[in-house]
Amino acid sequence: MSAEETPEVVGLPLGRVRRLMKDATHIRAVTQEASLLVTKAAELFVASLTARATCTAFRDHEAHPSV
């Protein structure tokens, strides 16, 4: 994978994710592929969490319209 393709694939900053991976584990080196996969997984998690929160908010609003 070339460096030009990376910004199109993920939205979170790869450098920060890589730094967090290095700080949070005993591993010294993190490959580009590993950081890309963890970044993409984090984005999918955030998207899922956001979608569920939105559904819950709408459902709660319908149950209690005065709030």
C-alpha positions, 0 to 999 in steps of 0.5 A: 500500500502506498502512502498516497492511499492511506488518507483515503482509507482512514479518517483518524490520524495514523501517527497518533494511533501508532503512538497509542499502540506503542505506549499501551503495549510492550511492543516497540515496533508497530507495522504500518498494516497493524496500525492501519487495521487498528485505526479502521477498527476504531473508526468502525467502533465509533461509527457503530457507537454513534449509530446506536446512540442516535437510535437510542436518543430518537427512541427516548425522545419518542417515549418522552416527547416533553424532554 
